[in-house]
Amino acid sequence: MLQFLVFVLLSLHASSVCHISLSAEPQPLLYPLKELPTAGASFSETFFVNYTGVNRSLTLQYFSGSWYNITSFGANYLGFSEIKVPVTAYWAHFGKNELRVVSGSCESNTLELDIVQANGVGQDALLYFVVLSSVFLILALSKLLPSRAFVALMFVTYFALSPFTGQRYDMFFLISSGVHILEGVSPFGNSELYPFSLKWAYPPLYPLWSALSFAFYSFVTKASVPQPQSLVYPGYLTSTYSVWRAFAPHSLPLLAFLLKLPMLLSVFVTYFVLSKKVGQRLAATYWLANPLVILVGSIWGQLDPLSTAFALLSFVEYERGRAGRAHLYAALGASFKIWPALLIPFYMLDTLRKKSFSFKQVLPLFPVVALNLLVYAFYGSLLFSLF
């Protein structure tokens, strides 16, 4: 009986003690328009509310001379709620915004949300100006530096730029494809969790690297793997220029670097092959210092350097009379972007013309094709994934 009374008293005491914690993402909010809409569709701010010992209802409020209600929501047994609120002139303004959550007599910390106008176009223009100016400076230095020193300078340039830049649309797919795999969801479109337009539209090998990259990133930063529903673009986004805060809140540079690492290495593989043909100086000047290669391989984070490196390796191997390796590299390149596969029929026609064709030459194609098909087949709809 005494134990029962103690349990009741402790329960009553716990229910009388409340605690609410309020935070938000992104912070600050970079709003891409000049004015906040008065109502209707808008970007949204995501509020995270932790609570204990509260009533069944909680209310998010904003301060404008006094506290006014924005929205109410129910508490749950987890003690955590994620609330998305459209950013409108009803409660928000550019500058500092004060918000809190209340439940009866219990109230949270006062959160200061800073809303500023994003200048994404200006930021992009400045970035490209800096890149192009840097290229001209590097080319000027190339005449003063020894070849190896110039290559080392370009190596540092590529690896220094990659963690802090990214083509937003392409980087979204580089990240989300791996997240889908980690969540056991097909990234190839046959899922009800996201629109068909957001499927991974390239061959299937890169999403495997994306999954490994995000898993390592999650292990290092302790960031959780987001649910596939949260990756729907742009519905989940708060601002186009804060996209990463939605699903990569911790140490984005690390994740960006991991995702781009195969592209960075491919750029230097291509340089190595070219240097054997035209010399280090010319290869470094016209390939490594090429503004387009820097943008695609280091800044934007696109797949083209991977397919280009494998295609070049394939062509060089075929030139050396190693048709088997040429087919292998062409198939590997086509596993990232399909166009290197166009080399294969030319190889076959050429060997048939020379009467040197053998089945052994095309044998390396089969394990690569099988690996690609196996990835598609794993998600249970091979033809749907392919087309």
DOSELO-110592 format. One record per residue: x, y, z of N, C-alpha, C in turn. Coordinates in steps of 0.02 Angstrom, whole numbers, plus 32768, in hexadecimal, padded with zeros to 4 digits. Atoms other than C-alpha are relative to their C-alpha. Example, Ala and Ser with C-alpha at 12.3 -4.5 7.8 and 13.67 -1.06 7.14 Angstrom:
REM residues 2
802D7FC5800082677F1F8186802D803C8000;7FD67FC57FFD82AC7FCB81657FD980378025;
This chain:
REM residues 387
802A7FC48000800080008000802C803F8000;7FD37FC77FFC808E8076802E8022800C7FBE;7FDF7FF9804180E680537F8A7FD0801F7FCC;80317FE5802F8046807A7F2A7FF7804B800B;80077FB97FF2803381227F83803D80287FE8;7FC37FDF801780E8814E7F5E7FFF80087FB4;80047FFF804980CD81237EA67FCF80377FE8;80317FCE8012803181917E9F801B8046800B;7FE47FBE7FF1808A82247EF2803580137FCD;7FCC7FF18032811E82167E7C7FE180107FBC;80217FF4804080A9820F7DE67FE180457FFF;801F7FBD7FFC804B82AA7E21803580367FFD;7FCA7FCF800280F083057E3C801D80077FBA;7FE57FFE8044813082D57D907FD180257FD1;80307FDF802C808F83117D3E7FFC804B800E;80047FB97FF0809C83B87D99803E80267FE8;7FC37FE18019814C83D87D567FFF7FFE7FB4;80017FFF804A815084117CA1804080217FE7;7FC67FE2802181DD843C7C2B7FF37FFF7FB5;80097FFB804981D384787B77803E80227FE3;7FC67FE48022826684987B047FEE800B7FB7;80127FEE8044825284F07A5C803F80117FD8;7FCA7FEF802F82CE84F479CA7FE280007FB9;801A7FFA804582BE8510790E80377FF47FCE;7FD38007803A830F84E778677FDE801D7FC3;7FBC7FE97FF78354853F78078002803F802A;7FF67FC57FD5839A85C97872804280207FED;803A7FD7801283A3864C782B7FDC7FE57FC3;80278012803A831C863977A8801180307FC7;7FF07FD7803B835A867876FD7FC47FFC7FD1;803E8001802882B786A776A8800E801B7FBA;7FEA7FEF804482C886AE75E97FD780377FDE;80297FCC801F8242873375C8800880428025;7FF77FBE7FE3823F87EE75E97FCB800F8035;80367FF37FD0819A87EB764A7FE57FBD8019;8021803A7FE48148876E76BE7FB680027FEB;804680008014809C8739767D7FD1800A803B;80307FF57FC98005876C76E37FDB7FBF8011;802380407FF47FB686BF76CF80117FD37FC4;7FF7802E80377FB58626766080427FDA8003;7FC4802A8002804785BB7627803E8028800F;7FC27FDF7FEE80F285E5766B80337FCA8014;7FCE802B7FE18195859876A37FEE7FF9804A;8013800C7FBA818B85527753803E7FFB802C;7FCC80097FCD81F3855377F17FEE7FC28028;800C803D7FDA820784B078508014800C8049;7FF47FF77FB881F784BB790E80037FBB8021;7FF8803E7FDC8232843079817FF1800D804A;80187FF47FBC81DC84237A2A80097FC1802A;7FF880367FCF821683B37AB97FDA80148040;80297FEE7FC681A683A97B537FF87FC4802F;801180327FCD8181834B7BF37FCC801F802E;80317FEB7FCE80EE83567C6B7FD280387FEA;802B7FCB8018808583C87BFD7FB97FE77FF8;80458013800E7FCA83CB7BDC7FFD7FE27FB9;8007802280407F8483767B42800980307FC5;7FFC7FD180377F8B84177ADA803A8031800B;7FCB7FCE7FFE801E84897AB27FF280347FCA;800E7FCA802E801885307A58804180267FF0;7FC77FD8801780A0858679F17FE980487FFB;80137FB97FFE809C86437A0B8038802C7FE5;7FCF7FCE801580F286DC79C27FF480408027;80057FC37FD8811587827A187FFE803D7FD2;80077FC1802380D9882879D27FDF8032802F;801C7FD77FCC80C288997A677FDF7FD78037;801D80327FD3806888067AB780077FBD7FDD;7FFA8042801D8063874B7A9B7FC07FED7FDC;8039801480297FF1870C7A0F800A7FB97FE7;7FFC804680157FC8865A79DA800C7FF97FB5;7FF6801280468008861179377FDC7FBF7FF0;80208041800B7FD2855B794280047FD7803F;8000802E7FC77FA984D579C180077FB97FE7;7FF6804680127FD6841D79C17FFE7FD68040;8007802C7FC77FC083887A3280427FE18015;7FC580227FE68045833B7AA17FFB7FB67FF0;7FFF8048800B807A82877A84802B7FDE8034;7FDC80257FCC80C781FF7AEE804C80027FF7;7FB87FFA800B8172821A7A9F801E803E8020;7FE77FC17FE5817F82C97AE8802580297FCD;7FDE7FDA803681B5830F7A3F7FD080097FC6;802A7FF1803A8158836579B18028802A7FCF;7FE17FD98036819483AA790A7FC980257FDC;80367FD7801A8127843A78CE801A802B7FC7;7FEF7FD6803A8131848C78227FCD80387FFA;802D7FC6800080E9853B781B8010802B7FC2;7FF47FD3803980D485A17779801780458018;7FE57FBF7FEE8138864277817FD880357FDB;80297FCB801D80BA86CE77628004803E802B;7FFF7FC07FDC80A6878377957FCF8000803B;802E80057FC6801F87497810802780028041;7FDA80037FC280A587257891804A80137FF8;7FB87FF8800B8150873F7840801080437FE0;7FE67FC5802081B787D37809804B7FF87FF7;7FB880038008826787ED77C88022801E803D;7FDF7FEB7FC282DE87FE785A7FF57FCC8036;8008802D7FC782CF87B279087FB77FF3800F;804380147FED82318751793280057FD78040;800080247FC1820C871579E37FC67FCF8001;803480347FFE81AC867279F980097FD78040;7FFE802E7FC7818085FC7A867FC87FCE7FF9;803680327FFC811385647AAC7FE67FFF8047;801E80027FBE809885617B3D7FD07FC58005;803180347FF1802F84DA7B8E7FE6800E8047;80187FEB7FBE7FC3851B7C1B802D8035801D;7FD37FD17FE0803585747C95804A7FF37FEF;7FBB8013801280D085217C4B801380217FBE;7FEA7FE0803D8135857E7BC980497FED7FF1;7FBD8013801781D2855C7B63802F803B8004;7FD17FCA800B826D85C17B487FE7802D7FC7;80117FD380378257865A7AD880347FF97FC9;7FD5800C8039829E86347A2E8003803E7FD4;7FF77FC9802F82E586BF79C1800E7FE47FBA;7FF88017804482CC869679098010803C7FD4;7FEA7FC9802B832B870778917FEC7FEF7FB8;80158009804582D9871777E4802080367FD6;7FDD7FD1802C83448767775D7FF27FED7FB8;800C800C80478330877876A2803D7FDF7FE1;7FC980238020839A86FB7643801480237FC0;7FE77FE3803E8406873675B580257FCA7FD9;7FE1803A801E84258692755F8021800F7FBD;7FE47FF18042844186D874AF804180278008;7FC37FD97FF484BE875774F180387FD5801B;7FCD802C7FE5851886D17554801D7FD37FCA;7FE7802980378523866174BA802E80287FD2;7FD87FD7802D856386EF744E8044800F8020;7FC17FF27FDE85E7871A74D0802D7FC37FFF;7FD9803E8001861D866474DB80217FF57FBD;7FE5800C804386328654741F803680337FEE;7FCE7FCD800C869086F9741780427FEE8023;7FC480137FDB870786BD749E80237FC57FDF;7FE2803B8020872086167446802480137FC1;7FE07FED803F87448664739D803E802A800C;7FC67FD77FF087B886E473EA80397FD58019;7FCD802E7FE588128659744780217FD87FC8;7FE480268037882685F773A6803480297FDA;7FCF7FD58023887B868A734F803F8009802A;7FC57FF97FD488EB86A073E780297FC07FFF;7FDC80408001891685E773E780257FF77FBE;7FDF80068040893D85EB732E803F802C7FFC;7FC57FD47FFD89B2867E734D80377FE0802A;7FCE80227FD58A06861C73D9801E7FC47FDD;7FE7803D80218A16858373698040800D7FD8;7FC47FF080278A9A85DD7303803D800A802E;7FC97FF47FD18B0085FE73A080127FC38029;7FF5803A7FD58AED855773FA80177FC47FD7;7FF1804080208B3A84AF73CE7FC07FD77FF7;803C802780108ABE843173867FE27FDD803D;801A80257FC68AB183C874247FE3802F8035;801A7FCF7FD08A99846274927FBD801A7FE9;803F7FE8801C8A0F849E741E7FC97FCC800A;803180357FF689B783F574267FED7FFC804A;800F80017FB889C683F774E57FD2803A8013;802C7FC77FF4897884A574E67FB97FF27FEA;80438011801888E68468747D7FDF7FCB802B;801B80347FD388D183D074EE7FE38021803F;80187FDC7FC588C1844275857FC280297FEF;80397FD78014884984B475267FC07FD77FFA;803B802B800987D3842774F47FE67FE88044;8015801E7FC187D083D875A17FEA80358032;80147FCA7FD287BF848075FA7FBB801C7FEE;80407FE58016872984B975917FC77FCE800D;80368031800286C7841675947FD47FFC803F;802D80087FC686898411764A7FCE803A8009;80267FC47FEF863F84C176477FD580197FC6;80277FEC803A85E784C6759E7FD67FC67FE9;80288035801C85678465753C7FC8801B7FD5;80397FEF802884E7847074B17FC37FE58024;803480137FD08449846F751B7FD57FC67FE8;802E8033801983D9840674AC80237FBC7FFC;7FDC80408007845B8381748380167FE58044;7FEB80187FBF849D837A75357FC67FE28027;803A801D7FE083EC835A75727FF87FB77FED;80078044801683E582BD7508803B7FD48016;7FC680277FE88495828775387FF57FEA8047;800C80117FBA8461828C75EE7FC37FD28007;803F80247FF483AD824E75E380027FB87FE7;7FFE8045801983D781B3757B801D7FD18034;7FE280297FCC8447817076057FD37FF9803D;802E80037FC783CA819D768D7FC87FCF7FF2;8035803080118342813C763180197FB88009;7FE580447FF983B280A2762B80077FEE8049;7FF8800F7FB883DA80B076E57FBD7FF58022;804380097FE4832080BA77097FDB7FC47FE1;8020803A801F82FD8020769E7FCD80127FCB;802F7FE8803282A08087761B802380047FBD;7FE17FFD804382C180797560800C80487FEC;7FF37FBC801A83168116751D7FEE80087FB6;80098001804882E280E6746C7FB8800D7FEB;80417FE78015822F8124746F7FC47FD78012;803A80297FF181C08091749E7FF08001804B;80107FF77FBA818F80D775467FC780338006;80377FD17FF480F3812E7588801580388030;7FEA7FD07FCD815D81947602801880417FE2;7FEA7FC1801E8195821675837FEA80007FB6;80177FFC80468162825674D580317FDD7FD0;7FD78023803281A081F8743C8037802D7FE5;7FCF7FD2801B81FB82957403803F8005802B;7FC77FFD7FD382708284749980277FBE8001;7FDB803E800382AF81D674688048800D7FEB;7FBB7FFD8018836881B7744B80007FED7FB6;800A80098048836F81CA738E803E7FE77FDB;7FC28018801F84208189736F80097FB68010;7FF180467FEE846B80D97373800B7FF9804B;800C800A7FB88469808A7420803D7FFE802E;7FC7800C7FD3851C80817462800D803A8030;7FF07FC97FD38530813074A87FD680018040;802580027FC184A081207526801E7FD38035;7FDE802B7FCF850480937578803680288024;7FCD7FD67FE18593810D75967FDF8035802C;80247FCE7FD98516819075D27FEA7FE38043;801680207FC184D281157653803B7FF6802F;7FC580087FD6858280ED769280178043801C;7FEB7FBE7FEB85AB81A676997FD4801A8039;802D7FE77FCC851081D376FD80057FD7803F;7FF880297FC48528813F7771803E80148027;7FC37FE97FDE85DB817777977FF68045801E;80107FBC7FE785A3822C77A97FD57FFD803E;802D80087FC7851881F5781F80267FE5803C;7FD9801D7FC98593818E7886802D80358020;7FD17FCE7FE6860E821F78977FDB80398023;80237FC47FE6859082AC78B77FC67FEE802F;803980167FD8850A824479107FBE80197FE4;803E7FEA8020848A828A78967FD67FC37FED;802C8038801183F38219787E7FF17FFE7FB6;80138007804683C081D677D57FB880177FF9;80447FE580048325823B77A07FD07FCF7FDF;803380288020828181EB776D7FF980157FB7;80067FEE8047826481E376B07FCD80387FF4;80327FCC800B81C8825176C1801D80468007;7FE47FBE7FF3823582E076FF802D80187FC8;7FD37FEE8036829D82DF765F7FDA80197FC3;80277FE9803A820E831575EC801280487FF2;7FE57FBF8013825083AB758E7FCE80217FD1;7FE77FD57FCA8222843775A37FD18006803B;80337FF77FCD818E84197617801B80058046;7FE680007FBB81FA83FA76B1802F803A800C;7FCD7FCD7FF882708489768F7FE4803F801F;80137FC17FE38269852676F4801680397FD2;7FE77FCF802F82CF85887678802E7FDD7FD0;7FD7802080328322855875D6804A80018013;7FB97FF97FF083C88596761880127FE58045;7FF280227FC183B7853876BD7FEC7FB77FFB;801A8044800C83888491766E80227FCD802C;7FDC80357FDD8410843076C97FEB7FFA8048;801480037FB983CD845E77757FC67FD0800A;803A802C7FF9833583F4775080137FB8800E;7FF080477FF88390834E774980497FF2800C;7FB9800A7FEE84498369776C801380378030;7FF77FC87FD2844B83D7780780458005801F;7FBF80017FDD84F983A7784680397FFC7FCD;7FC180028025859D83D177F17FF67FED7FB7;800B800C8046856283DB773D80417FFB7FD8;7FC280078027861583F776FB801B7FB97FFE;7FE880457FFF8644834777317FD87FD57FD0;802B8028802D85B082FB76D5800D80137FB7;7FF37FEA804485CE8365763A80427FE57FE6;7FBE801A80158685833076367FFC7FB57FF2;80068049800A865A827776487FDB7FF17FBF;8027800C803D85D8828175BD802880107FC1;7FDA7FEB803B865182D9754780427FDB7FF8;7FBE8020800286EA826E756E800B7FD77FC1;7FF38025803F86D281F674D9800A802F7FC5;7FF87FD1803786C0828C7464804580218002;7FBF7FE07FF8875B82E074AA80387FD17FE9;7FCD8030801487C3824374967FFF7FF37FB5;8006800B8048877F822B73E6802080377FD8;7FE07FC8802287B982D873B4804B7FF57FFA;7FB8800A8000886B82AB73E580157FC07FDC;7FF2803B802B886181FF7393800380167FB7;80007FE680458834825872F1804080287FF3;7FC27FDA800888C582D0730C803C7FD17FF6;7FC8802F8004893D823E732780047FE07FBB;800080208042890681EA7285801480337FCA;7FEF7FCD80318911828D7223804A80138003;7FB97FEC7FF989BD82B5726A802E7FCF7FDE;7FD78031802389FF821372207FFF800C7FB5;80077FF3804789C3824E7177801F80427FEA;7FEC7FBD801689E98308717480318022802F;7FD27FE37FD18A598327720A7FDC8021803B;801F7FE67FC38A38836772BA7FE980487FF8;80107FB980048A3B8420728F7FBF800D7FD9;803C7FF5802989BA841A72047FC27FE28021;803980217FE0894A839F72617FE78029803B;80147FD87FC6894B840B72FE7FE080417FEB;80197FBF8016892F84AD729F7FBB7FFB7FE0;803E8003802788A38475722B7FCB7FD2801F;8031802A7FDF885083F4729C7FF480168048;800A7FF07FBA886C841873557FED8049800A;80107FB87FF8886584D6733F7FC680167FD4;803B7FF0802987CF84CC72CA7FC68015802E;80367FEA7FD387428533731C7FC57FD08001;8039802E800286BC84B872E2800F7FC18029;7FEE803C7FD987198423732E7FFE8010804B;80027FEC7FBA872C848273D27FB880058018;80477FF87FED867284AD73D57FDE7FBC8006;802380418001863583FE73A7801E7FCF8032;7FDF80337FD786B683987406800680118049;7FF47FED7FBA86CF83FD74A57FC78028801E;80327FD37FE38647848074BA7FBA7FE47FFA;80448018800985A78439746F7FF67FBA801B;800880447FE985C58383749A7FD57FD67FD3;8026802780308586832F73FC80267FC17FED;7FE48042800D85A5827F73BB802D7FFD7FC3;7FDD8002804085F682AF7316804A7FEE8006;7FB980157FFB86AC82A17354800A7FB58006;7FFA80497FF9868D81EB73837FFB7FDE7FBC;800980208041864B81B872D9803780147FCF;7FCB7FE8802D86CE8222728080427FD9800D;7FC280237FEF875F81CF72DE7FFE7FB87FE7;800580458016871F811F72BA7FFF7FFC7FB3;80028001804986FC814A72038047800B7FE4;7FBB7FF4801887AD818F71ED802C7FC3800C;7FDA803D7FF287F980F772427FEE7FC97FCE;8016803380308791808871D0801F800C7FBB;7FE57FF0804287CA80E27133804B7FF27FFD;7FB8800A7FFE888180DD716780117FB57FFF;7FF480487FFF88788023718F7FF27FDF7FBD;800F801C804288277FFE70E8803780127FCF;7FC97FEA802C88AE80637091803E7FD4800A;7FC7802A7FF1892E7FF370E87FF57FB77FED;800F8044801488D97F5770A77FE37FD58037;801D80257FC888897F26714D7FB480097FFE;80487FF7800C87D57F1471127FD77FEC803D;802580167FC5879D7EB771AF7FFC80388034;80007FC97FD087D27F4572237FD8803B7FE6;80257FC9801E87897FC371A97FB57FF6800B;8046800E7FF486DE7F6F71B67FEE8007804A;800C7FFC7FB886ED7F6572737FF980498016;80037FBA7FEC8712801F72887FC480247FE2;803B7FE1801F86898050720E7FC17FED8026;803A80177FD9860C7FE772717FFD80228044;7FFF7FDE7FBF8644803373167FEC80497FF8;80157FBC800B863480E272CE7FB680067FF4;80488000800D858580B972917FD77FF0803E;8022800D7FC1855A808473437FF380408028;800B7FBF7FDF855E813D73747FD9802F7FD2;80277FDD80338525819472D480057FD67FC1;80078035803184ED812E7240802C80087FC2;7FE17FF48041854E817F71B180407FD87FF2;7FC58029801285F4811C71C37FEF7FBD7FE0;8015803E801F85908083718D800180047FB4;7FFF7FF78049859080CE70DE80437FEA7FE1;7FC0801780198647809D70CF80007FB67FEE;7FFD8049800786217FE370D97FEE7FE97FB9;800D8017804585CB7FCC702F803680147FCE;7FC87FEC802D8659802D6FDB803B7FCF8008;7FCA80317FF686D87FB7702B7FEF7FBE7FDD;8014803F801F86757F206FF0800480037FB4;7FFD7FF9804986637F616F3F804880027FE7;7FBA7FFB8015871C7F8B6F3780237FBD8003;7FE080417FFA87537EE06F757FE47FCF7FCC;801C802A803486DA7E8B6EFD801F80117FBC;7FE27FEA803F87217EF36E6F80477FE67FFA;7FBA8018800087D17EC06EA180057FB48008;800580487FF687987E0B6EBA80287FEA803D;7FDD80107FC287DF7E0E6F6A7FD07FF9803B;803280037FCA873C7E026FCB80027FBB8021;8007803E7FDB87307D8070557FD1800B803B;802F7FFA7FC986B17D5C70DD80248017803F;7FDA7FED7FC5873A7D75715E8004804C8008;7FFC7FB77FFD87407E2F71317FC3801F8023;803E7FE47FE4868B7E4E71657FED7FE08043;801080227FC1868D7DD971FB7FFD802E803C;80037FD37FC686B47E6772777FBF80288005;803F7FDB7FFD860E7EB872487FCE7FDE802F;803580257FDE85A87E30729D7FFE800D804B;80067FF37FB885D77E4773557FEA8048800F;80167FBB7FF585C07F0573467FB680077FF3;80477FFD800F85177EF372F27FD87FDB8035;802380267FCC84E67E6F73717FFB80278041;80017FD87FC385157EE274017FCB80377FFB;80337FCC800984A97F6F73BA7FBA7FE38004;8042801F7FFF84167EFB739D7FEE7FE78045;800D80197FBC84297EB2744B7FE88038802D;80177FC77FD884187F5E74997FB880117FF1;80467FF4801383787F7D74367FD27FC9801A;802B80387FEE83347ED074577FF57FFB804B;800680037FB883527EE175127FC080238018;803B7FDB7FEC82C27F5D75177FC07FE57FE0;803B80268012824C7EE374C27FDC80157FC1;80227FEC803D82207F3D7421803480147FCD;7FC77FF5802D82AA7F2B73A17FEE802D7FC5;80127FD9803B82517F6D73077FEB80468012;80167FBE7FEB82017FFD7366803C802C8011;7FC47FDA7FEE82AA803173AA802780157FC3;7FD97FF0803B82FB802A73007FDF80377FD7;80237FD2802C8275809172A97FD580328027;
